[in-house]
Amino acid sequence: MAETKLLKDLIALSKTGSFTRAAELRNVTHPAFSRRIRELERWAGTLLVDRSKIPVRLTQEGRELLVTAEYIVARLNTVSRKIKFQTGGHTYSIRIATGRYLASTLVADWACDMSDVISRELSVAVPVQIRTGSTPDMVALLQREEVDFLCCYEHPNLSLPVATSNFQYLQLGTDRFVPVCCASAYNTTSYNLDDEFTVIPHVTYVNTLSLHHILSDHLRSSSYALEPVAHCDSVEVAWALIKKGRGIGWLPWSVVEQDCNRGTLRVLGGRQNEVPFEVRLYRSKEPLSVAAEMAWEKTTR
C-alpha cells in the first residue's frame, strides 16, 4: 500500500496540472515533490503522469489510481474527524464563520441561544467561536473544516463556491435592503428616486462586500441618478454616514426599522425600490461535533 502522503500528492497534481503548484499546495520543494511522484510510480509499476505536455496530465493508470486515492483520503479524513470529536477536540463548542454585520446581529443571537440551550442539556459549558471576514475567506474556513458553520447572505447575484454535493444549508432568516435617508436631510432636500435628472448623493459599499453584489443588479437596472459620495466596508459605517445626512443608501430593514419608526430615518420609494435577500446557514454533510450537530438539529425543527 502506498503512503497516504503520496496519494495526496497525486490528488494535488491532478487538480493543478503543475508540479510547481502542486508542490506549493503540499508544502514541499519542487524536487522533493517530483521524487515522491516517482516513488508512487515505482510502487504502481507504471507511469502515472504524462509529463510531455503542459499542463501535465495523468495517464490512464494514473486516473484509475486517482479514483481510489480520493476515496481513501476522504474516508481517512472522516474517521479522523470522528475520533477527534469523540476525544474532545471540539465536542462541546460551536464554531461559525460569517460577516461583520451578521456576526453582531443574527449570528450572535442564534449562537448564544444555541449555546445556552445545549449547555443546559449537556450540563457542560458550550463556548461559541465566531470568526468574521470576507465571504471567500469564510467559505475557505468551512471547506478546511476550521469552522462548523458558515452564515452568509444568499442572492442570485452571489456565487458561493460551496458545492451542494458536500454541503447543505438551511434558511436562517430573511431581510430586505431599503433605500433610506436622514429625515432632517430629506426635509431640506427632497430626494426623489423617480427623478432621473436630479443627482442624489449615494452612500454605497466597496465591491469586495457581498452587500455590493446583492445591490448591483438592482442599481444597474434602475434609472436612479445616483452619485457616490462614500464607499463603505460595512453596514455600520454606511448607516452612520446616512444618519449624518451624507446621502441616501440601501440598508437592511432589520437595521433601520427602529430609526424609521422613530422618525430619525425616512424610507424612500416603494416596494419596487427594495431588494429582498435571505440569510443561509451552511454546514458540511460530514459529521460535526456533538454541540454543532445539536445546534443544527434544533435549528431545523
ABEGO torsion letter per residue (X at the ends): XBBAAAAAAAAAAAAAGBAAAAAAAAGBBAAAAAAAAAAAAAAAGBBABBAABOBBBBBAAAAAAAAAAAAAAAAAAAAAAAAAAAAGAAABBBBBBBBAAAAABAAAAAAAAAAAAAAAAAGBBBBBBBBBEBAAAAAAAAAAGABABBBBBBBAABBBBBBAAABBBBBAEBBBBBBBBBAAAAAABBBBAABAABBBBBBBBBAABAAAAAAAAAAAABABBBBBABBBABAAAAAAAAAAGAEBBBBBAAAAAAAAAAGABBBBEBAAABBBBBBBBBBBABBBBAAAAAAAAAAAX
